[in-house]
Amino acid sequence: MLTLFGSVAVAVMFLSYWFEPRSKWFVLIFAGACASTSAYSALAGVYPITVIEALWSIVAYQRFSQRSRHEAS
């Protein structure tokens, strides 16, 4: 079950990254998928990947915030 969770998280991460130029919401989905991959890595005991994916999630959320502000103005 854990492997299925990780596989789905990575697949969503890949697809949302691919569709990112289409909508700011794909950037937010990417951030959530990175957070899910981070959680999967933590549950699997792979802590270096946990940290890296958590950082990617923060970066993606910041990109979403910047893009939202840019599109609002």
N, C-alpha and C positions, 0 to 999 in steps of 0.2 A: 504494500500500500504506500509506503514511503517513497519507493522508486516511481510509482505512478504520479504522486504529488510533485516530485522533482521534475519529472519529464513534462508534465503539463505546465509547470511554472516556467521552465526554460522555453517551451514552445510558445507560450504567450509572450514571453520576453522577446523572442526572435520576431514574431509576427508584429507586435506593437512597434518594435524598432523599425521594421521594414515600412510600416504604414505611417510613421511619425510625420512625414511632410504633409500628409493629408489633413491632419487635425491636431490641435493641441491636446485633445483628449487621449490620443494614442501615447503622448508623452507621459501623461498621468498613469495610464495603464502600464506603460513600461516601468515607471517607478514602483508601482505595486507589484509587478512581476519580479522586479529585482529584490524587493523586500521578501517576497515569497521564496525566491531562490536562496536568499540569505537564511531564512528560517529552515528551509530544507537542509542546507549545509550544516547549520547548527545541530539539527536533529541527527544528522549523519556523523557528527563529530569532526567535521572538516572546518576547523575554526579560521584558518587563513582566508578561505573562500567566503566564509560568513562575513568577515570584516570587509572584504573587497566588494561583495554584493551589497552590503549595507551602505557603503560609500557611494556606489553607483546609484542606489535608490535616492540618496540625498541629492546628488548631482542632478538626477532626472527631475526630481521634484522642484529644484531651483529653476531648471530650464522651463518647466511647466509654468511656474509663477511668473517668470520673465516674459514668456510668450503670451500669457494671459494679460498682463499689463500692457504689453506692446499692442495686442489686438484690440484692447479696450480704448486705447488712445487714438 
